[in-house]
Amino acid sequence: MNTLRLLVIHLSTLTLLGMLPSVASAGICSSPYIVQVSGPAKIVIEPSVGVGEVLWTGSSPTAAGTGNCAGGYFTMTGEGTNRPLGNKLYETGIEGIAYRVKFTDRFSCTTDWWPSSCTSTWAPAMGSNVLTLELVKTGPITGGGVMSGRFARWVVGSEEYANYFWGASVTIEMGKPTCIAAAPPIPVALGSIPRSQFSGVGSISEAQPFNITLTCSGVGEGMKTAVSVTLTDQTKPANRSNKLTLTSQSTAQGVGIQVLKDGKPVKYGADSAEAGNTNQWLAGNTANGVFDIPLTARYIQTKEKIIAGTADGRATFTMSYE
């Protein structure tokens, strides 16, 4: 029965491993099969997940490679070729990341994570299977890396029956960090200010504190990411000054609004996350979790004459990460 064709080679994987049984000590193979496995050029992972959680899963079919092995009744074992870590995990060579592999198509005699064995009558040829690979977090991940070369094999006893290689290197990268505002929009109450508090153009009211609160993720463990911010004048997007334009619904005249970072007025820029955006400023460095950006806001007299009324402004903020 042509079981070998069905069980041994449709190894399909999108990850790196070392698992391939070897042929028995009876000299089954004059040359073990060599199978090239196609994986993705790049895998982007989320390093902030918990230890033991899956970072990535992929499956890929493989075609029979070159080699010459006899058929017969024997036990073949699939295994990774990198250093085993226990729990059917193998080293990837990238700190904090291990892999595991198995067959998942209906023709396979085993769909357990490797090492896993099958005893059957094998035809003298390689068949096809679907190989599934997972990357699992085993500890802190501080950077990415590359998977290449042999990662798995079939063995019979101590003899190699087939070896599985990455057809091309697979690059593993950490996902870009992201921060989400906890509760937009952010109201800032400046209160009712009597005209008598202003003494001329450039005079200011008392500054009122507020925070932009972010929840950040995707930062490598033990690392921090720099968060830069651009404030944009929603009423007048082309504004590049440090005075926020009053909304069209405002009835007051002769005043503007300033937002201050570390006591210094912030200038406004375009709504863009591009690094180096005009009037972009560094908010600070953060790890995963809650990140508060403390700011203050105040009124500033912009004209000789002030007309009392409502004075509201709207600004948006855009973040950039490094």
TISE-686117 format. One line per field, with one value per residue: residue number from 1; residue in one letter; x negated, y negated, z of N, C-alpha, C in turn. Coordinates in pm, whole numbers, padded with zeros to 5 digits. Example, Ala and Ser with C-alpha at 12.3 -4.5 7.8 and 13.67 -1.06 7.14 Angstrom:
<sites>
baro <- (1,2)
fipa <- (A,S)
neast <- (-01319,-01285)
nnorth <- (00569,00225)
nup <- (00780,00708)
caeast <- (-01230,-01367)
canorth <- (00450,00106)
caup <- (00780,00714)
ceast <- (-01320,-01290)
cnorth <- (00330,-00003)
cup <- (00780,00787)
</sites>
This chain:
<sites>
baro <- (1,2,3,4,5,6,7,8,9,10,11,12,13,14,15,16,17,18,19,20,21,22,23,24,25,26,27,28,29,30,31,32,33,34,35,36,37,38,39,40,41,42,43,44,45,46,47,48,49,50,51,52,53,54,55,56,57,58,59,60,61,62,63,64,65,66,67,68,69,70,71,72,73,74,75,76,77,78,79,80,81,82,83,84,85,86,87,88,89,90,91,92,93,94,95,96,97,98,99,100,101,102,103,104,105,106,107,108,109,110,111,112,113,114,115,116,117,118,119,120,121,122,123,124,125,126,127,128,129,130,131,132,133,134,135,136,137,138,139,140,141,142,143,144,145,146,147,148,149,150,151,152,153,154,155,156,157,158,159,160,161,162,163,164,165,166,167,168,169,170,171,172,173,174,175,176,177,178,179,180,181,182,183,184,185,186,187,188,189,190,191,192,193,194,195,196,197,198,199,200,201,202,203,204,205,206,207,208,209,210,211,212,213,214,215,216,217,218,219,220,221,222,223,224,225,226,227,228,229,230,231,232,233,234,235,236,237,238,239,240,241,242,243,244,245,246,247,248,249,250,251,252,253,254,255,256,257,258,259,260,261,262,263,264,265,266,267,268,269,270,271,272,273,274,275,276,277,278,279,280,281,282,283,284,285,286,287,288,289,290,291,292,293,294,295,296,297,298,299,300,301,302,303,304,305,306,307,308,309,310,311,312,313,314,315,316,317,318,319,320,321,322)
fipa <- (M,N,T,L,R,L,L,V,I,H,L,S,T,L,T,L,L,G,M,L,P,S,V,A,S,A,G,I,C,S,S,P,Y,I,V,Q,V,S,G,P,A,K,I,V,I,E,P,S,V,G,V,G,E,V,L,W,T,G,S,S,P,T,A,A,G,T,G,N,C,A,G,G,Y,F,T,M,T,G,E,G,T,N,R,P,L,G,N,K,L,Y,E,T,G,I,E,G,I,A,Y,R,V,K,F,T,D,R,F,S,C,T,T,D,W,W,P,S,S,C,T,S,T,W,A,P,A,M,G,S,N,V,L,T,L,E,L,V,K,T,G,P,I,T,G,G,G,V,M,S,G,R,F,A,R,W,V,V,G,S,E,E,Y,A,N,Y,F,W,G,A,S,V,T,I,E,M,G,K,P,T,C,I,A,A,A,P,P,I,P,V,A,L,G,S,I,P,R,S,Q,F,S,G,V,G,S,I,S,E,A,Q,P,F,N,I,T,L,T,C,S,G,V,G,E,G,M,K,T,A,V,S,V,T,L,T,D,Q,T,K,P,A,N,R,S,N,K,L,T,L,T,S,Q,S,T,A,Q,G,V,G,I,Q,V,L,K,D,G,K,P,V,K,Y,G,A,D,S,A,E,A,G,N,T,N,Q,W,L,A,G,N,T,A,N,G,V,F,D,I,P,L,T,A,R,Y,I,Q,T,K,E,K,I,I,A,G,T,A,D,G,R,A,T,F,T,M,S,Y,E)
neast <- (-00084,-00048,-00147,-00354,-00371,-00147,-00185,-00443,-00554,-00406,-00483,-00419,-00498,-00524,-00714,-01010,-01185,-01313,-01256,-01244,-01213,-01451,-01595,-01587,-01834,-01896,-01987,-01815,-01805,-01991,-02050,-01924,-01603,-01577,-01405,-01269,-01125,-00879,-00848,-00706,-00841,-00867,-00782,-00575,-00561,-00383,-00526,-00439,-00267,-00173,-00401,-00432,-00225,-00096,-00276,-00269,-00120,-00144,-00087,-00199,-00223,-00443,-00665,-00795,-01142,-01480,-01635,-01684,-01526,-01438,-01128,-00906,-00817,-00817,-00901,-00866,-00987,-00905,-01081,-01215,-01515,-01663,-01786,-01612,-01360,-01191,-00845,-00776,-00888,-01124,-01441,-01463,-01674,-01636,-01604,-01373,-01183,-01040,-00983,-00730,-00618,-00405,-00220,00081,00268,00526,00426,00212,00043,00007,00097,-00011,-00210,-00555,-00831,-00697,-00563,-00514,-00405,-00412,-00346,-00560,-00582,-00835,-00899,-00861,-00576,-00316,-00237,-00071,-00234,-00232,-00336,-00422,-00510,-00620,-00607,-00866,-00996,-01136,-01131,-01347,-01420,-01425,-01500,-01647,-01534,-01668,-01801,-01825,-01550,-01390,-01320,-01268,-01316,-01434,-01481,-01812,-01873,-01860,-01580,-01456,-01519,-01430,-01439,-01449,-01344,-01413,-01545,-01368,-01248,-01204,-01021,-00952,-00629,-00517,-00509,-00207,00013,00306,00549,00694,00952,01079,01296,01080,01175,01108,01133,01130,01249,01433,01316,01251,01249,01086,00864,00683,00419,00321,00201,00069,00086,00188,00408,00453,00295,00445,00433,00414,00432,00307,00391,00257,00272,00032,-00113,-00294,-00561,-00892,-01001,-01156,-01229,-01184,-00974,-01000,-00768,-00628,-00450,-00212,-00025,00272,00443,00777,00974,00836,00639,00396,00260,-00038,-00130,-00167,00076,00402,00674,00992,01309,01566,01809,01761,01807,01655,01390,01056,00894,00693,00605,00361,00165,-00045,-00357,-00560,-00560,-00604,-00473,-00310,-00359,-00151,-00090,-00082,00163,00016,-00164,-00422,-00767,-00951,-00773,-00652,-00669,-00637,-00672,-00859,-00703,-00781,-00927,-00811,-00716,-00526,-00184,-00009,-00047,-00099,-00066,-00144,00005,00078,00326,00422,00569,00479,00425,00484,00546,00580,00830,01070,01354,01612,01736,01810,01532,01394,01182,01054,00843,00652,00457,00171,-00024,-00362,-00598,-00912)
nnorth <- (00117,-00217,-00388,-00552,-00755,-00894,-00964,-01060,-01288,-01534,-01760,-02059,-02380,-02689,-02783,-02756,-02463,-02152,-01864,-01542,-01213,-00944,-00691,-00340,-00142,00058,-00010,-00143,-00360,-00471,-00727,-00983,-01145,-01479,-01758,-02059,-02326,-02567,-02876,-03176,-03492,-03674,-03690,-03845,-03907,-03933,-04049,-04089,-03899,-03634,-03405,-03084,-03112,-03106,-03250,-03255,-03078,-02851,-02678,-02454,-02298,-02039,-01923,-01610,-01551,-01509,-01185,-00844,-00576,-00258,-00070,00082,00249,00068,-00151,-00495,-00809,-01140,-01440,-01742,-01910,-02097,-02200,-02027,-02152,-02042,-01954,-01917,-02119,-02313,-02478,-02794,-02954,-03214,-03436,-03360,-03247,-02952,-02655,-02430,-02134,-01954,-01706,-01778,-01697,-01482,-01243,-01166,-00945,-01018,-01297,-01427,-01655,-01674,-01517,-01234,-00915,-00665,-00341,-00135,00005,-00098,-00258,-00258,-00541,-00898,-01056,-01296,-01551,-01776,-02015,-02165,-02439,-02600,-02896,-02954,-03138,-03143,-03289,-03614,-03835,-04009,-04089,-04026,-03781,-03532,-03241,-02953,-02693,-02342,-02204,-01994,-01636,-01295,-00985,-00648,-00435,-00486,-00590,-00837,-00924,-01126,-01474,-01802,-02122,-02480,-02646,-02905,-03171,-03269,-03556,-03684,-03928,-04175,-04301,-04634,-04876,-04990,-05244,-05325,-05569,-05612,-05715,-05882,-06154,-06395,-06588,-06925,-07145,-07484,-07673,-07968,-08278,-08601,-08910,-09095,-08965,-08956,-09147,-09257,-09202,-08880,-08825,-08583,-08319,-08121,-07807,-07491,-07151,-06846,-06508,-06307,-05989,-05680,-05341,-05109,-04862,-04579,-04631,-04519,-04288,-04414,-04637,-04975,-05205,-05501,-05759,-05988,-06295,-06478,-06768,-06884,-07158,-07149,-07320,-07499,-07357,-07424,-07578,-07665,-07778,-07842,-07879,-07780,-07782,-07936,-07770,-07786,-07812,-07949,-08243,-08436,-08678,-08777,-08616,-08318,-07967,-07788,-07493,-07328,-07164,-07044,-07303,-07463,-07623,-07430,-07387,-07368,-07112,-06923,-06663,-06392,-06087,-06056,-06022,-06296,-06489,-06820,-07027,-06815,-06646,-06495,-06277,-06099,-05791,-05458,-05142,-04837,-04885,-05127,-05464,-05787,-06117,-06413,-06730,-07084,-07345,-07674,-08004,-08269,-08610,-08753,-08978,-09338,-09411,-09238,-09043,-08924,-08588,-08253,-08037,-07808,-07537,-07294,-07021,-06766,-06469,-06299,-06005,-05885,-05620,-05491)
nup <- (00000,-00077,00133,00215,00031,00098,00360,00418,00275,00207,00334,00473,00547,00723,00879,01085,01149,01268,01167,01091,01024,01048,00848,00916,01090,00921,00677,00489,00318,00042,-00010,00183,00149,00035,00116,00017,00181,00144,00292,00444,00343,00545,00888,01112,01449,01764,02034,02296,02399,02631,02801,02663,02491,02151,01889,01615,01344,01076,00765,00509,00189,00067,-00185,-00308,-00262,-00382,-00357,-00235,-00117,00023,00030,00277,00586,00866,01144,01142,01255,01317,01377,01522,01419,01548,01875,02127,02352,02530,02599,02336,02187,01996,01963,01797,01757,01802,02060,02312,02146,02029,01823,01700,01529,01301,01109,00936,00750,00614,00526,00673,00901,01158,01353,01561,01757,01681,01856,01692,01603,01343,01248,00973,00643,00401,00091,-00169,-00211,-00188,-00058,-00018,00220,00452,00628,00942,01127,01432,01605,01928,02228,02462,02649,02742,02462,02275,02028,01669,01412,01193,01026,00886,00667,00763,00943,01026,01028,00909,01064,01070,01312,01377,01139,00886,00702,00561,00509,00601,00471,00483,00197,00140,00339,00637,00773,01096,01254,01503,01579,01505,01763,01917,02031,02203,02257,02573,02634,02417,02302,02470,02725,02822,03071,03093,03240,03359,03274,03389,03201,03310,03400,03202,03067,02837,02496,02471,02740,02986,03106,03407,03387,03316,03417,03223,03095,02828,02795,02723,02608,02556,02340,02202,02234,02262,02517,02809,02679,02551,02374,02180,02192,01986,01927,01738,01747,01598,01465,01458,01363,01200,01003,00875,01051,01210,01432,01788,01898,01945,01723,01776,01772,01515,01636,01864,02063,02180,02137,02048,02199,02233,02250,02428,02438,02660,02700,02946,03045,02826,02537,02286,01940,01644,01396,01085,01034,01068,01093,01024,01084,01212,01137,01086,01369,01539,01852,02119,02332,02524,02656,02649,02791,02745,02832,03039,02951,03040,02923,03044,03026,02996,02966,02854,02831,02605,02544,02233,02086,02106,02202,02390,02347,02538,02582,02469,02440,02266,02162,01930,01901,01741,01799,01678,01671,01662,01639,01753)
caeast <- (00000,-00133,-00129,-00462,-00336,-00043,-00219,-00573,-00611,-00339,-00518,-00397,-00523,-00555,-00797,-01131,-01194,-01399,-01188,-01234,-01261,-01557,-01571,-01637,-01974,-01915,-02033,-01698,-01829,-02124,-02062,-01798,-01535,-01596,-01280,-01273,-00996,-00857,-00788,-00691,-00965,-00873,-00678,-00569,-00504,-00343,-00609,-00383,-00180,-00226,-00487,-00354,-00124,-00139,-00309,-00240,-00090,-00139,-00088,-00248,-00246,-00577,-00678,-00904,-01271,-01571,-01675,-01659,-01503,-01357,-01005,-00905,-00737,-00903,-00852,-00934,-00963,-00928,-01138,-01289,-01659,-01725,-01792,-01479,-01341,-01085,-00708,-00772,-00934,-01263,-01499,-01470,-01793,-01594,-01575,-01232,-01093,-01061,-00887,-00685,-00573,-00330,-00138,00222,00359,00601,00355,00101,00073,00005,00111,-00063,-00332,-00676,-00849,-00581,-00603,-00416,-00449,-00328,-00416,-00593,-00621,-00970,-00891,-00805,-00444,-00298,-00158,-00067,-00309,-00192,-00437,-00385,-00611,-00568,-00690,-00922,-01058,-01144,-01171,-01404,-01450,-01389,-01609,-01626,-01533,-01716,-01864,-01745,-01475,-01314,-01358,-01211,-01420,-01398,-01588,-01915,-01901,-01778,-01500,-01433,-01553,-01351,-01514,-01382,-01386,-01473,-01542,-01244,-01281,-01105,-01028,-00854,-00529,-00539,-00430,-00089,00073,00445,00598,00784,01091,01101,01215,01032,01224,01021,01214,01048,01325,01475,01207,01294,01164,00991,00744,00590,00364,00273,00165,-00031,00118,00241,00485,00387,00298,00518,00369,00488,00345,00339,00361,00245,00241,-00062,-00145,-00383,-00699,-00971,-01021,-01279,-01258,-01088,-00963,-00982,-00639,-00625,-00312,-00183,00109,00322,00556,00887,01047,00750,00531,00271,00201,-00166,-00168,-00144,00207,00512,00782,01123,01405,01660,01922,01721,01854,01551,01291,00937,00818,00667,00576,00231,00138,-00184,-00429,-00669,-00554,-00632,-00364,-00331,-00315,-00064,-00144,00009,00212,-00068,-00246,-00556,-00874,-01004,-00666,-00669,-00619,-00623,-00753,-00876,-00622,-00854,-00953,-00720,-00708,-00385,-00099,00048,-00145,-00034,-00138,-00088,00006,00165,00386,00455,00605,00382,00482,00424,00577,00590,00963,01132,01499,01648,01821,01755,01403,01364,01090,01046,00716,00633,00317,00126,-00144,-00464,-00677,-01046)
canorth <- (00000,-00332,-00477,-00651,-00868,-00971,-01008,-01116,-01411,-01660,-01843,-02195,-02460,-02830,-02819,-02683,-02351,-02048,-01743,-01447,-01087,-00886,-00553,-00243,-00106,00167,-00063,-00158,-00466,-00496,-00870,-01033,-01246,-01620,-01828,-02205,-02376,-02710,-02952,-03317,-03569,-03745,-03665,-03952,-03854,-04026,-04000,-04115,-03791,-03562,-03288,-02964,-03140,-03092,-03376,-03246,-02945,-02846,-02546,-02459,-02168,-02022,-01822,-01516,-01596,-01407,-01084,-00706,-00491,-00139,-00056,00191,00232,00019,-00269,-00622,-00911,-01279,-01517,-01862,-01891,-02191,-02150,-02016,-02226,-01978,-01988,-01908,-02245,-02316,-02612,-02859,-03036,-03350,-03436,-03368,-03190,-02812,-02609,-02290,-02099,-01829,-01691,-01808,-01654,-01361,-01124,-01137,-00843,-01085,-01443,-01475,-01734,-01592,-01386,-01148,-00800,-00585,-00211,-00102,00053,-00217,-00242,-00312,-00674,-01000,-01106,-01438,-01581,-01918,-02038,-02285,-02482,-02710,-02962,-02966,-03222,-03070,-03383,-03751,-03851,-04143,-04120,-03924,-03700,-03463,-03095,-02902,-02562,-02225,-02222,-01875,-01514,-01164,-00886,-00509,-00400,-00590,-00627,-00945,-00889,-01251,-01598,-01916,-02247,-02598,-02678,-03038,-03215,-03330,-03662,-03708,-04064,-04213,-04396,-04772,-04912,-05075,-05303,-05365,-05663,-05542,-05760,-06003,-06275,-06434,-06724,-07008,-07257,-07599,-07754,-08103,-08370,-08741,-08987,-09174,-08887,-08978,-09283,-09299,-09092,-08790,-08788,-08445,-08273,-08012,-07682,-07380,-07026,-06731,-06400,-06214,-05856,-05580,-05202,-05071,-04720,-04546,-04668,-04404,-04281,-04478,-04749,-05085,-05272,-05645,-05804,-06130,-06342,-06603,-06824,-06951,-07249,-07093,-07429,-07556,-07257,-07482,-07655,-07614,-07860,-07775,-07923,-07703,-07866,-07912,-07710,-07882,-07828,-08033,-08383,-08526,-08724,-08837,-08518,-08188,-07863,-07725,-07367,-07333,-07044,-07085,-07447,-07536,-07609,-07337,-07435,-07274,-07059,-06845,-06537,-06291,-06006,-06044,-06069,-06425,-06578,-06957,-07054,-06691,-06653,-06369,-06268,-06018,-05652,-05373,-04998,-04801,-04926,-05262,-05572,-05917,-06235,-06527,-06858,-07187,-07433,-07806,-08108,-08374,-08724,-08764,-09110,-09443,-09412,-09108,-09038,-08809,-08486,-08117,-08026,-07665,-07496,-07149,-06975,-06621,-06430,-06184,-05950,-05818,-05535,-05453)
caup <- (00000,-00103,00249,00225,-00052,00165,00494,00446,00224,00173,00448,00434,00664,00706,00991,01075,01241,01226,01203,00984,01075,00971,00810,01013,01084,00826,00551,00402,00220,-00012,00013,00239,00070,00071,00086,00034,00231,00117,00401,00413,00349,00672,00988,01211,01572,01871,02145,02428,02446,02746,02780,02633,02388,02012,01823,01472,01292,00931,00703,00372,00126,00013,-00290,-00283,-00307,-00433,-00260,-00275,-00002,-00004,00105,00373,00708,00973,01217,01114,01357,01278,01487,01487,01418,01640,02013,02189,02476,02607,02559,02190,02132,01953,01952,01666,01752,01835,02203,02354,02045,01992,01724,01701,01395,01287,00990,00965,00644,00649,00481,00764,01001,01287,01350,01688,01749,01680,01797,01678,01521,01270,01201,00859,00525,00326,-00049,-00194,-00272,-00099,-00095,00018,00340,00488,00751,01016,01223,01520,01687,02064,02315,02575,02741,02690,02322,02264,01889,01572,01361,01067,01026,00758,00673,00802,01067,01063,00956,00939,01089,01099,01404,01377,01000,00834,00584,00487,00578,00556,00471,00431,00061,00151,00478,00686,00868,01202,01305,01603,01531,01547,01880,01896,02150,02182,02358,02665,02629,02338,02311,02602,02757,02905,03120,03129,03333,03321,03305,03370,03111,03390,03427,03092,03075,02706,02406,02527,02877,02990,03221,03480,03310,03376,03378,03171,03046,02720,02850,02618,02641,02452,02329,02091,02263,02304,02661,02853,02590,02548,02245,02187,02141,01946,01908,01668,01767,01477,01485,01380,01300,01098,00993,00827,01161,01259,01547,01917,01948,01885,01672,01835,01679,01456,01727,01977,02052,02232,02040,02108,02278,02174,02348,02418,02507,02703,02741,03035,03064,02702,02440,02175,01809,01574,01272,01001,01089,01004,01185,00967,01174,01174,01095,01137,01504,01617,01973,02192,02454,02621,02622,02724,02771,02730,02944,03039,02936,03055,02874,03117,02956,03052,02866,02907,02735,02583,02474,02100,02030,02208,02261,02414,02355,02620,02521,02476,02369,02258,02058,01909,01844,01734,01817,01600,01734,01582,01728,01707)
ceast <- (-00088,-00124,-00235,-00430,-00235,-00093,-00346,-00599,-00526,-00363,-00506,-00412,-00557,-00645,-00926,-01139,-01296,-01336,-01182,-01288,-01377,-01530,-01641,-01780,-02001,-01964,-01922,-01726,-01973,-02155,-01927,-01735,-01565,-01473,-01297,-01134,-00987,-00788,-00769,-00825,-00981,-00755,-00686,-00497,-00467,-00416,-00548,-00288,-00248,-00315,-00399,-00249,-00184,-00160,-00268,-00213,-00086,-00146,-00132,-00261,-00389,-00575,-00798,-01034,-01356,-01610,-01640,-01649,-01414,-01229,-01015,-00819,-00831,-00839,-00934,-00892,-00996,-00980,-01204,-01438,-01733,-01719,-01653,-01475,-01243,-00949,-00693,-00803,-01082,-01311,-01489,-01603,-01764,-01547,-01425,-01134,-01134,-00962,-00845,-00621,-00497,-00265,00007,00317,00420,00531,00242,00140,00066,00020,00070,-00185,-00452,-00760,-00723,-00615,-00484,-00480,-00355,-00413,-00435,-00634,-00759,-00966,-00835,-00669,-00434,-00209,-00151,-00133,-00264,-00298,-00385,-00509,-00548,-00663,-00735,-00985,-01062,-01195,-01220,-01439,-01410,-01511,-01569,-01627,-01577,-01774,-01768,-01672,-01401,-01361,-01267,-01329,-01357,-01510,-01686,-01947,-01806,-01709,-01477,-01471,-01477,-01429,-01421,-01436,-01452,-01461,-01411,-01282,-01168,-01127,-00923,-00757,-00558,-00453,-00313,-00040,00212,00487,00705,00929,01106,01250,01178,01081,01125,01102,01122,01121,01365,01370,01257,01195,01055,00862,00638,00547,00312,00236,00051,-00007,00197,00326,00406,00404,00367,00460,00466,00387,00398,00296,00366,00225,00157,-00091,-00240,-00527,-00773,-00996,-01156,-01316,-01153,-01086,-00941,-00850,-00647,-00484,-00311,-00041,00147,00443,00672,00965,00968,00628,00396,00199,00071,-00217,-00147,-00012,00317,00625,00913,01217,01501,01781,01889,01768,01753,01454,01171,00856,00795,00637,00436,00229,-00011,-00235,-00551,-00678,-00580,-00520,-00403,-00281,-00236,-00124,-00039,00047,00138,-00150,-00388,-00660,-00931,-00900,-00685,-00597,-00581,-00715,-00753,-00795,-00694,-00874,-00866,-00742,-00562,-00307,-00050,-00064,-00070,-00126,-00078,-00104,00085,00219,00424,00503,00491,00449,00408,00449,00590,00724,01017,01282,01536,01740,01759,01628,01360,01265,01088,00913,00717,00486,00288,-00008,-00235,-00553,-00813,-01101)
cnorth <- (-00123,-00435,-00586,-00776,-00956,-01031,-01088,-01251,-01530,-01757,-01989,-02282,-02602,-02873,-02741,-02578,-02252,-01918,-01648,-01317,-01037,-00740,-00458,-00205,00005,00119,-00077,-00258,-00467,-00645,-00921,-01137,-01385,-01697,-01977,-02254,-02525,-02774,-03096,-03388,-03638,-03706,-03777,-03900,-03966,-03982,-04016,-04006,-03717,-03445,-03164,-02986,-03133,-03231,-03375,-03100,-02950,-02703,-02559,-02318,-02160,-01914,-01734,-01571,-01482,-01310,-00945,-00619,-00374,-00142,00059,00159,00190,-00105,-00391,-00725,-01049,-01357,-01644,-01836,-01995,-02137,-02145,-02089,-02159,-02026,-01996,-02040,-02236,-02460,-02665,-02931,-03182,-03350,-03451,-03305,-03045,-02774,-02465,-02262,-01968,-01826,-01717,-01767,-01517,-01234,-01083,-01033,-00901,-01235,-01502,-01564,-01642,-01619,-01301,-01037,-00732,-00452,-00166,-00035,-00066,-00183,-00304,-00445,-00770,-01043,-01254,-01448,-01732,-01932,-02170,-02315,-02599,-02765,-02990,-03051,-03142,-03162,-03522,-03753,-03995,-04181,-04005,-03845,-03631,-03312,-03047,-02762,-02452,-02250,-02097,-01754,-01398,-01070,-00749,-00454,-00514,-00639,-00736,-00901,-01012,-01370,-01714,-02045,-02361,-02626,-02814,-03081,-03284,-03431,-03680,-03849,-04085,-04314,-04536,-04803,-05002,-05126,-05352,-05458,-05596,-05586,-05888,-06026,-06309,-06575,-06797,-07133,-07371,-07696,-07890,-08202,-08513,-08816,-09061,-09098,-08908,-09125,-09335,-09177,-09011,-08753,-08658,-08421,-08163,-07881,-07571,-07247,-06926,-06630,-06343,-06077,-05753,-05442,-05147,-04921,-04700,-04587,-04545,-04407,-04336,-04598,-04858,-05143,-05421,-05684,-05953,-06168,-06468,-06645,-06901,-07036,-07201,-07202,-07489,-07465,-07314,-07563,-07589,-07698,-07779,-07820,-07849,-07798,-07834,-07855,-07817,-07905,-07918,-08177,-08482,-08565,-08781,-08742,-08392,-08089,-07808,-07594,-07366,-07194,-07088,-07237,-07529,-07515,-07517,-07401,-07326,-07233,-06983,-06714,-06422,-06219,-05990,-06099,-06200,-06522,-06716,-06974,-06928,-06700,-06519,-06372,-06191,-05877,-05562,-05226,-04965,-04843,-05068,-05366,-05704,-06027,-06357,-06657,-06959,-07272,-07565,-07896,-08208,-08486,-08743,-08899,-09211,-09439,-09270,-09125,-08910,-08714,-08349,-08110,-07880,-07638,-07345,-07116,-06823,-06591,-06302,-06138,-05882,-05740,-05504,-05345)
cup <- (00000,00009,00256,00146,00021,00295,00502,00387,00195,00287,00408,00555,00631,00820,00985,01182,01193,01256,01087,01034,00992,00948,00904,00988,00983,00691,00451,00290,00172,-00006,00064,00146,00125,00024,00116,00071,00205,00236,00360,00420,00484,00759,01090,01335,01668,01998,02283,02478,02560,02707,02762,02527,02248,01950,01677,01438,01140,00880,00558,00316,00075,-00094,-00258,-00338,-00360,-00322,-00309,-00150,-00041,00078,00204,00493,00820,01036,01180,01218,01299,01397,01433,01494,01502,01782,02075,02323,02570,02560,02407,02122,02098,01942,01809,01647,01780,01979,02230,02257,02015,01884,01754,01566,01397,01149,01027,00854,00680,00607,00577,00867,01142,01266,01485,01663,01756,01805,01804,01579,01454,01231,01091,00751,00433,00184,-00071,-00269,-00169,-00151,-00059,00139,00358,00623,00814,01120,01305,01588,01822,02147,02436,02679,02681,02546,02305,02121,01798,01528,01233,01091,00888,00778,00714,00933,01112,00983,00994,00962,01108,01185,01413,01237,00952,00706,00497,00574,00515,00578,00429,00291,00054,00297,00510,00794,00968,01256,01412,01543,01582,01668,01843,02030,02116,02295,02442,02650,02547,02318,02454,02633,02847,02943,03165,03222,03278,03369,03285,03280,03187,03420,03318,03092,02942,02623,02466,02671,02879,03114,03292,03402,03388,03326,03314,03119,02917,02771,02740,02678,02527,02456,02212,02112,02312,02454,02700,02770,02607,02407,02267,02122,02112,01907,01824,01700,01639,01512,01397,01306,01185,01082,00947,00935,01207,01376,01675,01980,01872,01845,01743,01729,01627,01545,01846,01955,02106,02119,02116,02195,02194,02286,02322,02495,02538,02742,02820,03046,02940,02601,02325,02047,01738,01440,01194,01069,01019,01110,01134,01065,01122,01121,01159,01270,01581,01739,02046,02321,02563,02570,02709,02692,02745,02853,02929,03037,02940,03001,02944,03039,03036,02937,02932,02793,02723,02505,02342,02033,02142,02279,02273,02422,02429,02545,02540,02391,02371,02144,02048,01842,01840,01759,01739,01656,01633,01678,01665,01800)
</sites>
